[in-house]
Amino acid sequence: MVVRLAGIITPEIPRAGRSQGQIYSQGAKEYLGEVILHRVVEIKGYGLDQHDRVLGEVFLRGKNINLEMVRTGLAEVCRGRPPMSFDLEPYLKIEEEARKAKRGMWALAQR
């Protein structure tokens, strides 16, 4: 099963034909791998995306990993239309806190 982390966008990793990804892409990938790789997680699903991936929130021992990605500054809130019944409000609050604290990608922000 392939899961697309609902509510967030992470920096793009390098793809074939491109020499490098966006800044913090490797950090986001490594963080996610360290946190959930080879562990049993719970997924709260919100249906499928256009590529038939499960849109979901990933939980490890009750901790919302999607939110943790935003909290650490390794992801930002997706500003598109959220899945039905998905609450973006906690994500927006956490992102604002990360911005103010200049965590991760927000350390580079000019705002």
C-alpha distances in whole Angstrom, upper triangle without the diagonal:
4,6,10,13,15,18,19,19,19,22,21,20,22,21,23,27,27,29,27,25,26,28,25,22,22,23,20,18,20,20,16,16,19,18,15,14,14,15,13,13,13,11,13,12,14,13,11,13,15,12,10,7,8,11,11,14,13,16,17,20,21,21,19,17,17,21,22,21,23,26,26,26,23,22,24,23,22,25,23,23,21,18,21,22,20,23,24,27,26,24,28,30,28,28,32,32,30,32,36,35,34,31,29,29,31,34,34,35,38,38
4,7,10,12,16,16,16,16,18,17,17,19,18,20,24,24,25,24,21,22,24,22,19,19,20,17,15,18,18,14,14,18,17,14,13,15,15,15,13,13,11,13,11,13,12,10,11,13,10,8,5,6,9,10,12,12,15,17,20,20,20,18,16,15,19,20,18,20,23,23,23,20,19,20,20,19,22,20,20,18,17,19,21,19,22,22,25,24,22,25,27,25,25,29,30,28,29,33,32,31,28,26,26,28,31,31,31,35,35
4,6,9,12,12,13,14,16,16,16,19,19,22,25,24,26,24,21,21,23,20,18,18,19,16,14,17,16,13,14,17,15,13,13,15,15,14,12,11,9,10,9,10,10,9,9,12,10,9,5,5,6,6,9,9,12,14,18,18,17,14,13,11,15,16,15,17,20,20,20,18,16,17,17,15,19,18,18,15,14,17,18,15,18,18,21,20,18,21,24,22,22,25,26,24,26,29,29,28,25,23,23,25,28,29,29,32,32
4,6,9,9,10,11,14,13,15,18,17,20,23,22,24,22,19,19,20,18,16,17,18,14,13,16,16,13,14,17,16,14,15,17,17,17,14,14,11,11,10,10,10,9,8,11,10,9,6,6,5,6,9,10,13,16,19,19,17,14,12,10,14,15,13,15,18,19,18,15,13,14,13,12,15,14,15,12,12,15,16,14,16,16,19,18,16,19,21,20,19,22,24,22,23,27,27,26,23,21,20,23,26,26,26,29,29
4,7,6,8,9,13,14,15,19,19,22,25,23,25,22,19,18,19,17,15,16,16,12,12,15,14,11,13,16,14,13,15,17,16,16,13,12,10,10,10,10,12,11,11,14,13,13,10,8,6,5,6,7,11,14,17,16,14,11,9,6,10,12,10,11,14,15,15,13,10,11,11,10,14,13,14,11,11,15,15,12,14,13,16,15,12,15,18,16,15,19,20,18,20,23,23,23,20,18,18,20,23,24,23,27,26
4,6,8,11,15,16,18,21,22,25,27,26,27,25,21,20,21,19,17,19,19,15,16,19,17,14,17,19,17,16,18,21,19,18,15,14,10,9,9,8,10,10,10,13,14,13,11,9,5,5,6,9,12,15,18,16,15,11,11,7,10,13,11,12,15,17,16,14,11,11,9,8,11,11,11,8,8,11,12,8,10,10,13,13,11,13,16,15,15,18,19,18,20,23,23,23,21,20,19,20,24,24,24,27,26
4,7,10,14,16,18,22,23,26,28,26,28,25,21,19,20,18,17,20,19,15,17,19,18,15,19,21,18,18,20,23,22,21,18,16,13,12,12,10,13,13,12,15,16,16,14,12,9,8,8,11,14,17,20,18,16,12,11,8,9,12,11,10,13,15,14,13,10,9,6,5,8,9,9,6,8,11,12,8,9,7,10,10,8,10,13,12,11,15,16,16,17,20,21,20,19,18,17,18,21,22,21,24,22
4,7,10,12,15,19,20,23,25,23,24,21,17,16,16,14,13,16,15,12,14,16,15,13,16,18,17,17,19,22,21,21,18,17,15,14,14,13,15,15,13,16,17,17,14,14,10,10,10,12,14,17,20,18,16,12,11,7,8,11,8,7,11,13,11,10,6,6,4,5,8,10,11,10,12,15,15,12,12,9,12,12,8,10,13,12,10,14,15,14,15,18,19,18,16,15,14,15,18,19,18,21,20
4,7,9,12,15,16,20,22,19,21,18,14,12,13,12,11,14,14,10,12,15,14,13,16,18,17,18,19,23,22,23,20,20,17,17,17,16,17,16,14,16,16,17,15,15,12,13,13,14,17,19,23,21,18,15,13,10,11,13,9,9,13,13,11,9,5,5,6,6,9,10,13,12,14,18,19,15,15,13,15,15,11,13,16,14,12,15,17,15,15,19,19,17,16,14,12,14,17,17,16,19,19
4,6,9,12,14,18,20,17,18,15,11,9,10,8,7,10,10,7,9,12,11,11,13,16,15,16,17,21,21,22,20,20,18,19,19,19,20,18,16,18,17,19,16,16,14,14,14,15,17,19,22,22,18,16,13,10,12,12,8,9,12,11,9,6,4,6,9,9,12,14,17,16,17,21,22,18,18,16,18,17,13,15,17,15,13,16,17,14,15,19,18,16,14,11,10,13,15,15,15,19,19
4,6,10,12,16,17,14,15,11,8,6,7,6,5,8,9,7,9,12,13,13,15,17,17,18,19,23,23,25,23,24,22,23,22,22,23,21,19,20,19,21,18,19,18,18,18,18,21,22,26,25,22,19,16,14,15,15,11,12,15,13,10,8,7,9,12,12,14,16,19,19,21,24,25,22,22,19,21,20,17,17,20,17,15,18,19,16,16,19,19,16,14,11,9,12,14,13,14,17,19
4,7,8,12,13,11,12,9,6,5,8,9,6,9,11,9,10,13,14,14,15,18,19,19,19,23,24,26,24,25,23,24,23,23,23,21,18,18,17,20,17,19,18,19,19,20,23,24,27,27,24,21,18,16,18,18,14,15,18,17,14,11,10,12,14,14,16,17,20,20,21,25,27,23,24,21,24,23,20,21,23,21,18,21,23,19,19,23,23,20,18,15,13,16,18,16,17,20,22
4,6,10,12,9,10,7,4,6,9,9,5,7,10,9,8,11,13,13,14,17,18,18,18,21,23,25,23,25,23,25,24,24,25,22,20,20,18,20,18,20,19,20,21,20,23,24,27,28,25,22,19,17,20,19,15,17,20,18,16,12,12,15,17,17,20,20,23,23,24,28,29,26,27,24,27,26,22,23,26,23,21,24,25,21,22,25,24,22,19,16,14,18,19,18,20,23,24
4,7,8,6,7,5,4,8,10,11,8,9,12,12,11,14,16,16,16,19,21,21,20,23,25,27,26,28,26,28,27,27,27,25,22,22,20,22,20,23,22,23,24,24,26,27,31,31,28,26,23,21,24,23,19,21,23,21,19,16,16,18,21,20,23,23,26,26,27,31,32,29,30,28,30,30,26,27,29,27,24,27,28,25,25,28,27,24,22,19,17,21,22,20,22,25,27
4,6,6,8,8,7,11,14,15,11,12,16,15,13,16,19,18,18,21,23,23,21,24,26,28,27,29,27,28,27,27,26,23,21,20,18,20,19,22,22,24,25,24,28,28,32,33,30,28,24,23,25,25,21,23,26,24,22,19,18,20,22,21,23,23,26,26,27,31,32,30,31,29,32,31,28,29,31,29,27,30,31,28,28,31,31,28,26,22,20,24,25,23,25,27,29
4,6,8,10,10,14,17,18,15,15,19,19,17,19,22,22,21,24,26,26,24,26,29,31,30,32,30,31,30,30,29,26,23,22,19,22,21,24,25,27,28,28,31,32,35,36,34,31,28,26,29,29,25,27,30,28,26,22,22,24,26,24,27,26,29,29,30,33,36,33,35,32,35,35,31,32,35,33,30,33,35,31,31,35,34,31,29,26,24,27,28,26,28,30,33
4,7,9,11,14,17,19,16,17,21,21,19,22,25,24,24,27,29,29,27,30,32,34,33,35,33,34,33,33,31,28,25,24,22,25,24,27,27,29,31,31,34,35,38,39,36,34,30,29,31,31,27,28,31,29,27,24,24,25,27,26,28,27,30,31,32,35,38,35,36,34,37,37,33,34,36,34,32,34,36,32,32,35,35,32,30,26,24,27,28,26,28,30,32
4,6,7,10,13,16,13,14,18,18,17,19,22,22,22,25,27,27,26,29,31,33,32,34,32,33,32,32,31,28,25,24,22,25,24,27,27,28,29,29,32,33,37,37,34,32,28,27,29,28,24,26,28,26,24,21,21,22,25,24,25,26,29,29,31,34,36,33,35,32,35,34,30,31,34,32,29,31,32,29,28,32,31,28,27,23,21,24,25,22,24,26,29
4,7,10,12,15,13,13,17,18,17,18,21,22,22,24,27,27,26,29,31,34,33,35,33,35,34,34,33,31,28,27,25,28,26,29,29,30,31,30,33,33,37,37,34,32,29,27,29,28,25,26,28,26,23,21,21,23,26,25,27,28,31,31,33,37,38,35,36,33,36,35,31,32,34,32,29,31,32,29,28,31,31,27,26,22,20,23,24,21,23,26,28
4,7,9,11,9,10,13,14,14,16,18,19,19,22,24,24,24,27,29,31,30,32,30,32,31,32,32,29,26,26,24,27,25,27,26,27,28,27,30,30,34,34,31,29,25,24,26,25,21,22,24,22,20,17,18,20,23,22,25,25,29,29,31,34,36,32,33,30,33,32,28,29,31,28,25,28,29,25,25,28,27,23,22,18,16,20,20,18,20,23,25
4,6,8,6,8,11,11,11,14,16,16,17,20,21,22,22,25,27,29,27,29,27,29,28,28,28,26,23,23,22,24,22,24,23,24,24,24,27,27,31,31,28,26,22,21,22,21,18,19,21,19,16,14,14,16,19,19,21,22,25,25,27,31,32,29,29,27,29,28,24,25,27,25,22,24,25,22,22,25,24,21,19,16,14,17,18,16,18,21,23
4,6,5,8,10,10,12,14,15,16,18,20,21,22,22,26,27,29,27,29,27,28,28,27,28,26,23,23,22,25,23,24,23,23,23,23,26,27,30,30,27,24,21,19,20,20,16,16,19,16,14,11,12,13,16,16,19,20,23,24,26,29,31,27,27,24,26,25,22,22,24,22,19,21,22,19,18,21,21,18,16,13,10,14,15,13,14,17,19
4,5,8,8,10,11,13,14,16,17,19,20,22,22,26,27,29,27,29,28,29,29,29,30,28,25,26,25,28,25,26,24,24,24,24,26,26,29,29,26,24,20,19,20,18,15,15,17,14,12,10,11,13,17,18,20,22,25,25,27,31,32,28,28,25,26,25,21,22,23,21,18,20,20,17,16,19,18,15,13,10,8,11,11,10,12,15,18
4,6,5,6,9,10,10,12,14,15,16,18,19,23,23,26,24,26,25,26,26,27,28,27,24,26,25,26,23,24,22,22,21,20,22,22,26,26,22,20,17,16,17,15,11,12,14,11,9,7,9,12,15,17,19,21,24,24,26,29,30,26,26,23,24,22,19,20,21,18,16,18,18,14,15,18,17,13,11,7,7,10,11,11,13,16,18
4,5,5,6,9,10,11,12,14,16,17,17,21,22,24,22,24,23,24,24,25,26,24,22,23,21,23,20,21,20,20,20,19,21,22,25,25,22,20,16,15,17,15,12,13,15,13,11,8,9,12,15,16,19,20,23,22,24,28,29,25,25,22,24,23,19,21,22,20,17,20,21,17,17,21,20,17,14,11,10,13,15,14,16,19,21
4,5,5,6,8,10,10,12,14,16,15,19,20,23,22,24,23,25,26,27,27,26,24,25,23,25,22,23,22,21,21,19,21,21,25,25,22,21,17,16,18,16,13,15,17,14,13,10,12,15,18,19,22,24,26,25,27,30,31,27,28,25,27,25,22,23,25,22,20,23,22,19,20,23,21,18,16,12,12,16,16,16,18,22,24
4,5,5,6,9,10,10,12,14,15,18,19,22,21,23,22,24,25,26,28,26,25,26,25,26,23,23,22,21,20,18,20,19,22,23,20,18,15,15,16,13,10,13,14,10,10,7,10,14,17,19,22,24,26,25,26,30,30,26,26,24,25,23,20,21,22,19,17,20,19,16,17,20,18,16,12,9,10,14,14,15,17,21,22
4,6,5,6,9,10,11,12,13,17,17,20,18,20,19,21,21,22,24,23,21,23,22,23,19,20,18,17,16,15,17,17,20,20,17,15,12,11,13,11,8,10,12,9,9,5,7,11,14,15,19,21,23,21,23,26,26,22,23,20,22,20,17,19,20,17,15,18,18,15,16,19,18,16,13,9,10,13,15,15,17,21,22
4,6,5,6,9,10,11,11,15,16,18,17,19,18,21,21,22,23,22,20,22,20,21,18,18,18,17,16,15,17,17,20,21,18,16,13,13,15,13,10,13,15,13,13,9,10,14,17,17,21,22,24,23,23,27,27,24,24,22,24,22,19,21,23,20,18,22,22,18,20,23,22,20,16,13,14,17,18,19,21,24,25
4,5,5,6,9,10,10,13,15,18,17,20,20,22,23,25,26,25,24,26,24,24,21,21,21,19,18,16,17,16,19,21,18,17,13,14,16,14,11,15,16,13,13,10,13,16,19,20,24,25,27,26,26,30,30,26,26,25,26,24,21,23,24,21,20,23,22,19,21,24,22,20,16,13,15,18,19,20,22,26,27
4,5,5,6,9,10,13,14,16,15,18,18,20,22,23,25,24,24,26,24,25,21,21,20,18,16,14,14,14,17,18,15,14,10,12,13,10,8,12,12,10,11,8,11,15,17,19,23,24,26,24,25,28,27,24,24,22,23,21,18,21,21,18,17,20,19,16,19,21,19,18,14,12,14,16,17,19,21,24,25
4,6,5,6,8,11,11,14,12,14,14,17,18,20,22,21,20,23,21,21,17,17,16,14,13,11,12,11,15,16,13,12,8,9,12,10,8,12,13,11,12,9,11,14,16,17,21,22,24,22,22,25,25,21,22,20,22,20,17,20,21,18,17,21,20,17,20,23,21,20,16,14,15,18,20,21,22,26,27
4,5,6,5,9,10,13,12,15,16,19,20,22,23,22,22,24,22,22,18,18,18,17,15,13,14,12,16,17,15,15,11,13,15,13,12,15,16,14,16,13,14,18,20,21,25,25,27,25,25,28,27,24,25,24,26,23,21,24,25,21,21,25,24,21,23,26,24,23,19,17,18,21,22,24,25,29,30
4,6,6,9,10,13,13,16,17,20,22,24,26,25,25,28,26,25,22,21,21,19,17,14,14,12,15,17,14,15,11,14,16,13,12,16,16,14,16,13,16,19,21,23,27,28,29,27,27,30,29,26,26,25,27,24,22,25,25,21,21,25,23,21,23,26,23,22,19,17,19,21,22,24,26,30,30
4,6,9,8,11,10,13,14,17,19,22,24,24,24,27,25,24,21,19,19,16,14,11,10,8,11,13,11,11,8,11,13,10,10,14,14,13,15,13,15,18,20,21,25,26,27,24,24,27,26,23,23,22,24,21,19,22,22,19,20,23,21,19,22,24,22,22,18,17,19,21,22,24,26,30,30
4,6,5,8,7,10,12,15,17,20,21,21,22,24,22,22,18,17,17,14,13,9,9,7,11,13,11,11,9,11,14,12,12,16,16,15,18,15,16,19,20,21,25,26,26,24,23,25,25,22,23,22,24,21,20,23,24,21,21,25,24,22,25,27,25,25,21,19,21,24,25,27,28,32,32
4,5,9,9,13,14,17,19,22,23,22,22,25,22,22,18,17,18,16,15,12,12,11,14,16,15,15,12,14,17,15,15,19,19,18,20,17,18,21,23,23,27,28,29,26,25,28,28,25,26,25,28,25,23,26,27,24,24,28,27,24,27,30,28,27,23,21,23,26,27,28,30,34,34
4,7,9,13,15,18,20,23,24,23,24,27,24,23,20,19,20,18,17,14,14,11,14,17,16,17,15,17,20,18,18,22,23,21,23,21,22,25,26,27,30,31,31,28,27,30,29,27,28,28,30,27,26,29,30,27,28,31,30,28,31,33,31,31,27,25,27,29,31,32,34,37,38
4,6,10,12,16,18,21,23,23,24,27,25,23,20,18,19,16,15,11,11,8,10,13,13,14,13,16,18,16,17,21,21,20,23,20,21,24,25,26,29,30,30,27,26,28,27,25,26,26,28,25,24,27,28,25,26,29,28,26,30,32,30,30,26,25,26,29,30,32,33,37,37
4,7,10,13,16,19,20,21,23,26,24,22,19,17,18,15,14,10,9,7,9,11,13,13,13,15,18,17,18,21,22,22,24,22,22,25,25,26,29,29,29,26,24,26,25,23,24,25,27,24,23,27,28,25,26,30,29,27,31,33,31,31,28,26,28,30,32,34,35,39,38
4,7,10,12,16,18,18,20,24,22,20,17,14,15,11,10,7,6,5,7,9,10,10,10,12,15,14,15,18,19,20,22,20,19,22,22,22,26,26,26,22,21,22,21,19,20,21,23,21,20,24,24,22,23,27,26,25,28,30,29,29,25,24,26,28,30,32,32,36,35
4,7,9,13,15,17,19,22,21,19,16,13,13,10,8,6,5,7,8,8,10,9,10,12,14,15,16,18,19,21,23,21,20,22,21,21,24,24,24,20,18,19,18,16,18,19,21,19,19,22,23,21,23,26,26,25,28,30,29,30,26,26,27,29,31,33,33,36,36
4,6,9,11,13,15,19,18,16,12,9,9,6,6,5,6,9,11,11,11,10,10,11,13,15,15,17,19,20,22,20,18,20,18,18,21,21,20,17,14,16,15,13,15,17,19,18,17,21,22,20,21,25,25,24,27,29,29,29,26,25,26,27,30,32,31,35,34
4,7,10,12,14,18,18,16,13,9,8,5,5,7,8,11,13,11,12,10,11,11,13,15,16,17,19,21,22,21,19,19,17,17,20,19,18,14,12,13,11,10,12,14,17,16,15,19,20,19,21,24,24,24,26,29,29,29,26,26,26,28,31,32,31,35,33
4,6,8,11,15,15,12,10,6,6,4,7,9,11,15,17,15,15,13,14,13,15,18,18,19,21,23,23,22,19,19,17,16,19,18,16,12,10,11,11,10,13,15,18,17,17,20,22,21,22,25,26,25,28,30,30,30,28,27,27,28,32,33,32,35,34
4,7,9,13,14,12,10,7,5,6,8,11,14,18,20,18,18,15,15,13,16,19,18,19,21,24,24,22,19,19,16,15,16,15,13,9,6,7,8,7,11,13,16,17,16,18,21,21,21,24,26,25,27,30,30,30,28,27,27,28,31,32,31,34,33
4,7,10,11,9,8,6,6,8,11,14,17,20,22,21,21,18,18,16,19,22,21,22,24,26,26,24,21,21,18,16,18,16,13,11,8,9,11,11,14,16,20,20,19,22,24,24,24,27,29,28,30,33,33,33,31,30,29,30,34,34,33,36,35
4,7,8,5,5,5,5,9,12,15,18,21,24,23,22,19,19,17,20,22,21,22,25,26,26,23,20,20,18,16,18,15,14,12,9,11,14,13,17,18,21,22,20,23,25,25,25,28,30,29,30,33,34,33,31,29,28,30,33,33,32,35,34
4,5,5,5,7,6,10,13,16,19,22,26,24,23,20,19,17,19,22,20,21,24,25,24,22,19,18,17,14,15,13,12,11,9,12,15,14,17,17,21,22,20,21,25,24,23,26,28,27,28,31,32,31,29,27,26,28,31,31,30,33,32
4,6,7,10,10,14,17,19,23,26,29,28,27,24,23,20,23,25,23,23,27,28,26,24,21,21,19,16,17,14,13,13,12,15,18,17,20,20,24,25,23,24,28,27,26,29,31,30,30,34,35,33,31,29,28,29,33,32,31,34,33
4,6,9,10,14,17,19,22,25,28,28,27,23,22,20,23,25,22,23,27,27,26,23,21,21,20,17,19,16,16,16,14,17,20,19,22,22,26,26,24,26,29,28,27,30,32,30,31,34,35,33,31,29,27,29,33,32,31,34,34
4,7,9,12,16,17,21,23,26,26,25,22,21,19,23,25,23,24,27,28,27,24,22,22,21,18,20,18,17,16,14,16,19,18,21,22,26,26,24,26,29,28,27,31,32,31,32,35,36,35,32,30,29,31,34,34,33,36,36
4,6,9,12,14,17,20,23,22,22,19,17,16,19,21,19,21,24,25,24,21,19,20,19,16,19,17,16,15,13,16,18,16,19,20,23,23,21,24,26,25,24,28,29,28,29,33,33,31,29,27,26,28,31,31,31,34,34
4,6,10,11,14,17,20,19,19,16,15,14,17,19,18,19,22,23,23,21,18,19,18,16,19,17,16,13,11,13,15,14,17,17,21,21,19,22,24,23,23,27,28,27,28,31,32,31,28,27,26,28,31,31,31,34,34
4,7,10,13,16,19,18,17,14,14,11,14,17,16,17,20,21,21,19,16,16,14,12,15,13,13,10,8,11,12,10,13,14,17,17,15,18,21,20,20,23,25,23,25,28,28,28,26,24,24,25,28,29,28,31,30
4,6,10,13,16,14,14,11,10,9,12,14,14,15,17,19,19,17,15,16,14,13,16,15,14,11,9,12,12,10,12,13,16,15,14,17,19,18,18,22,23,22,24,27,27,27,24,23,23,24,27,28,28,31,30
4,7,10,13,11,10,7,7,6,9,11,11,12,15,16,17,16,14,14,13,13,16,16,16,12,11,13,12,10,11,12,14,13,12,15,17,15,16,20,20,19,22,24,24,24,22,21,21,23,26,27,26,30,29
4,7,10,9,8,6,5,6,9,10,11,13,15,16,17,15,14,16,15,16,19,19,19,16,15,17,16,13,14,15,17,15,14,17,19,16,18,21,21,20,23,25,24,24,21,20,21,23,26,27,27,31,30
4,6,5,5,5,6,8,10,10,12,14,15,16,18,17,16,18,17,19,22,22,22,18,18,19,17,15,15,16,18,15,15,18,19,17,18,22,21,20,23,25,24,25,22,21,23,24,26,28,29,32,31
4,5,5,7,7,10,12,11,13,16,15,16,19,18,18,20,20,21,25,26,26,22,21,23,21,19,19,20,21,18,17,21,21,18,20,23,22,21,24,26,25,25,22,21,24,25,27,29,30,33,33
4,6,9,10,13,14,13,16,18,17,18,21,20,21,23,23,24,28,28,28,25,24,25,23,20,20,21,22,19,19,23,22,20,22,25,23,23,26,28,26,27,24,24,26,27,29,32,32,36,35
4,6,9,12,12,12,15,16,16,17,20,20,20,21,20,22,25,26,26,22,21,22,19,17,17,18,19,16,16,20,19,17,20,23,21,21,25,26,25,26,23,23,25,26,28,31,31,34,33
4,6,9,8,8,11,13,12,14,17,16,16,18,18,20,23,24,24,20,20,22,19,17,16,16,17,13,14,17,17,14,17,19,18,17,21,22,21,22,19,20,22,22,24,27,27,30,29
4,6,5,6,9,10,11,13,15,14,13,15,14,16,19,20,20,17,17,18,16,13,13,13,14,11,11,14,14,12,14,17,16,16,19,21,20,21,18,18,20,20,23,25,25,28,27
4,5,5,6,9,10,10,12,11,11,13,13,15,19,20,20,17,17,20,18,15,15,14,16,13,11,15,15,12,14,17,16,15,18,20,19,19,16,16,17,19,21,23,23,27,26
4,5,5,7,9,10,11,10,8,10,10,11,15,16,17,14,14,17,16,12,12,11,13,11,9,12,13,11,11,15,15,14,16,19,18,18,16,15,16,17,20,21,21,25,24
4,5,5,6,9,10,10,9,9,9,12,15,17,17,15,16,18,16,13,12,10,11,8,6,10,10,7,9,12,12,11,14,16,16,16,14,14,15,15,18,20,20,23,22
4,5,5,6,9,9,9,11,12,14,18,20,21,18,19,22,20,17,15,14,14,11,9,12,12,9,10,13,12,10,14,16,14,15,12,12,14,15,17,19,19,23,22
4,6,5,6,5,5,8,10,12,16,18,19,17,19,21,21,17,16,14,15,13,10,13,13,10,10,13,13,10,13,16,14,14,11,10,11,13,15,17,17,21,20
4,5,5,6,5,6,7,10,13,16,18,16,18,20,20,16,15,12,13,10,7,9,10,7,6,9,9,7,10,13,12,12,9,9,10,10,13,15,15,18,17
4,6,8,8,9,10,14,16,19,21,19,21,23,22,18,16,14,14,11,9,10,9,6,6,9,8,6,9,11,10,10,8,9,11,11,13,15,15,18,17
4,6,8,10,12,16,18,21,23,21,23,26,25,21,19,17,17,14,12,13,13,9,9,11,10,7,10,12,10,9,6,6,9,9,11,14,14,18,18
4,6,7,10,13,16,19,21,20,22,25,25,21,19,16,17,15,12,12,13,10,8,10,10,6,8,11,9,8,5,4,5,6,8,11,11,15,15
4,7,10,13,16,18,21,19,21,24,24,20,20,17,18,16,13,14,15,12,10,13,13,10,11,14,13,11,8,6,6,9,11,12,13,17,17
4,7,9,12,14,17,16,18,21,21,17,17,14,15,14,10,12,13,11,9,12,13,10,11,15,14,13,10,9,8,10,13,13,13,17,17
4,6,9,12,14,13,16,19,19,16,15,11,13,12,8,9,11,10,7,10,12,9,10,13,14,13,11,10,9,9,13,13,12,16,15
4,6,9,11,10,13,16,16,12,11,8,10,10,6,7,10,9,7,10,12,11,12,15,16,15,14,14,13,13,16,17,15,18,16
4,6,8,8,11,14,15,12,12,9,12,13,9,9,13,13,11,13,16,15,15,18,20,19,18,17,15,15,19,19,17,20,19
4,7,8,12,14,15,13,12,9,12,14,11,10,13,14,12,14,17,16,16,19,21,20,19,19,17,17,20,20,18,19,18
4,6,9,12,14,12,13,11,14,16,13,13,17,17,15,17,20,20,19,23,24,23,23,22,20,20,24,23,21,23,21
4,7,9,11,10,11,10,13,16,14,14,17,18,17,19,22,22,22,25,27,26,25,25,23,23,27,26,24,26,24
4,6,8,6,8,7,11,13,11,12,16,17,16,18,21,21,21,24,26,25,24,24,22,23,26,27,25,27,25
4,6,5,9,10,13,15,14,15,18,19,19,21,23,23,24,27,28,28,27,26,25,26,29,30,28,30,29
4,6,9,11,14,16,15,17,19,21,21,23,25,26,27,29,31,31,29,29,28,28,32,33,31,33,31
4,6,9,12,13,14,16,18,19,20,22,24,24,26,28,29,30,28,29,28,28,32,33,31,33,31
4,6,9,10,10,12,15,15,16,19,20,21,22,25,26,26,25,25,24,24,28,29,27,30,28
4,6,7,8,10,11,13,14,16,17,18,20,22,23,24,23,23,23,23,26,27,26,28,26
4,6,5,6,9,10,11,12,15,15,16,19,20,21,20,20,20,19,23,24,22,24,22
4,5,5,6,9,10,11,13,14,15,17,19,20,19,21,20,19,23,24,22,24,21
4,6,5,6,9,10,11,12,14,16,17,18,17,18,19,18,21,23,21,24,21
4,5,5,6,9,10,10,12,14,15,16,15,16,16,15,18,20,18,21,19
4,6,5,6,9,10,10,12,14,15,15,16,15,14,17,19,17,19,16
4,5,5,6,9,10,11,13,14,14,16,16,14,17,19,17,19,17
4,5,5,6,9,10,11,12,11,13,14,12,15,17,16,19,16
4,5,5,6,9,10,10,10,11,11,9,13,14,13,15,13
4,5,5,6,9,10,10,13,12,10,13,15,12,14,11
4,5,5,6,8,9,12,13,10,12,15,13,15,13
4,6,5,6,5,8,9,7,9,12,11,14,12
4,5,5,6,9,8,5,8,10,8,10,9
4,5,8,11,12,8,9,12,10,11,9
4,6,9,11,8,8,11,11,13,12
4,7,7,5,4,8,8,10,10
4,6,5,6,9,10,13,13
4,5,6,8,10,13,14
4,5,6,7,11,12
4,5,5,8,9
4,6,9,10
4,7,9
4,6
4
